[in-house]
Amino acid sequence: MATRYRPHISLAGLIYLLIGLFIAWDRGYITGDLIRRVGSALLAVFLWFLILLGVDLHIRA
């Protein structure tokens, strides 16, 4: 019987990532515009069929 490997993140790893996100936001590496652009890109990738139907998936401020 094969055992499935499920990757998981520890609490320390999660805290490390959250602190890193906060520092990047505070120093200007992550901006609201960047989040909107990445969000629009992710929507376009996952909902590509809507784009073919003429739906605009750009996130507006």
C-alpha positions, 0 to 999 in steps of 0.5 A, spaced: 500 500 500 502 506 497 502 512 502 501 519 499 505 524 501 502 531 503 506 537 503 505 541 509 507 548 512 509 548 519 507 554 524 514 557 524 514 557 516 507 560 516 509 566 521 516 566 517 512 567 510 507 572 514 512 577 516 516 576 510 509 579 506 509 584 511 516 587 510 515 587 503 509 591 503 512 596 508 518 597 504 514 598 497 516 591 494 508 589 494 503 594 492 496 595 491 497 595 484 501 589 484 496 585 487 490 587 482 495 585 476 496 578 479 489 577 481 487 579 474 492 574 471 490 569 476 483 570 474 485 570 466 488 563 467 483 560 471 477 563 467 480 563 460 473 561 457 470 567 460 475 571 456 473 568 450 466 570 451 468 577 451 468 578 459 473 583 462 477 580 468 481 586 470 480 588 477 479 595 478 481 600 483 
